[in-house]
């Protein structure tokens, strides 16, 4: 039997549990989890360029277009011209989107508080250390927020290739 993964399997399991939680909590409001994440982000950091959402959520261009079109058709988000870059659009929350983002925020705060009640300060420090180790080991850092939404790749040393002559 293969040895269980010490870090990746539990992290993957947790992301599935969190997705299941949001699916359950947001079902009555008709908000799919992926759209809930976008609403939550725009509530905190909007308006923001489409490229920022693509970067922060790691979406492929076609996936982002599909999700954003669906959300716009339902009145959850609005796109407007970006005054700083005529080639791009800004995403923002219209009234319906703000209302739904508040529903999402209640679910976010509920799970954050439920987790916080179950974790000591030292356990949280250990958890953060594991997340820092993941960022360092992968060389990929994703920073949220309007001013700093960037995907940075840490350059890796390339092994030298010696050619035999």
N, C-alpha and C positions, 0 to 999 in steps of 0.2 A: 504494500500500500504506500502511495507517495506521502512524503512528509508534508504536513499542512504548512502553508505559507504563514509566517509570523506576523507580517504587516499588511500585505496586500489583500489577503482574504478578509481579515476583519474590517479593513477600510472599505472594501467593496460591499461587504454585508451591511455596514452602517449606511452607506449611500443608498442602498436599496431600501433599508428600513425608513430612512428619512423621506425618500420618494413615496413610499407606501403611506407614511403618516400624512404627507401633504395631499396625496390623492384622496385619502379618507376625509380629511378636514375641509378640503376645498370642493368636494363633490357636490354638495348642496348648492353652492354658489355657481357651479358649472365652470370652474376654473381648473384646467389641466395643470399638473405640477410644473411643467416647463414654462407655461405662460404665467403661473404664479410667481416663479423666480424672476421672470422679466418684469412683471408688475412691481414686485418688491424692489428690484434694482432701480427702476425708473422713479419710484417713489422717493428713494434716497438720493439718487444721483442725476435724475433727469432735469431738464432735457439733455440728451447726450447724442453724439453721432452714432449712426448704425454700426460703424466700424468698431466702436468701443464695446457695444453689446456682443458683436461677433468675437472680439478678443477675450472679453471677460468670461463668456460662456463657452468658448471653444467651439463655436458653431461653424459649419461649412457654409459657404455663401448661399447655396441653394436651400439648405435647411433654414437658414436665417430668413431668407426671402419668404419661404412658405409660412413659417411661424408668424412673421411680422404681418404678412398679407392677411392671414386668418384673423389675427388680433385687431388689425385695422378695420377689416370688414365688420367685425362685431362691436366696434366703437371702444375697444379697450385701450388702444394707443392711437396717436396721430403722428404723421410725418409732416415736417415742414422744411423749407429750404434752410440750409445752414448758412448764416450770414458770413461765417469765416471761411467757408469753402463751398463755392458754387457747384462743385461736383458731388456733394454729399447732402444727406438729409439729417435732421435732428429728430429724435424720437421724444415724445412727451405724452403725458397722461391727460386726456380730456376728462370731463366730469365723471363719466362712467368708469373709466380706468382708475381714477383716484378713489372712487367708492370701492371698487374691487381690490385695489392695492391695500386699503385699510383692512379689509377682510383677511387678506393674506398676512398683513402685519400682526393681527391678533393671533393667527396660527403660529407665526414665527416666534412671537414673544412667549406663547404658551409652551412650545417645545424647548426654547432656550431656558426658560425658568424651570421646567421639569428636569432638564439635564443638570442644571446648576445645583438643584437640591440634592442630587445624587453623587456629586463629585466634590472632593475636597480641593483646597487651593493647591496642595502639593500634587494631587492627581492631575489637575488642570495643567500645571507646569510640565509634568511628564508628557501629557498629551501634546502640548505645544512643542516640546522637544522632538517628539516623533514627527510632527508636521514639518518642523524645520529640517529634520534629517531627510524627509521625502523631497523637499525643495532642493536641498543641497545635492542629494544623490541623483535626482533627475536633471538638475541644471536648468529647470524651468521654474520661473517665478511668475505668478499671475497676481497683479496688483489691481484691486478694484478701486472705484472712485473716479469721478469725472476728470480730475486733474492728472491722474496717474495710471489710467487704464492702458497698460502696456504688457505685452508678452515679451519677457526678456529671456534670452537663452544665454546661459553661461558658456563661454567658449571652452571646449574640451581640447585637451592636448591630443593631437593625432599621432598615432604611432608612426615612426619613421619607416619608410619602405625602402629597403635596400635592394637595388637591382643587381642581379648576378650578371656579370659580363662574360 
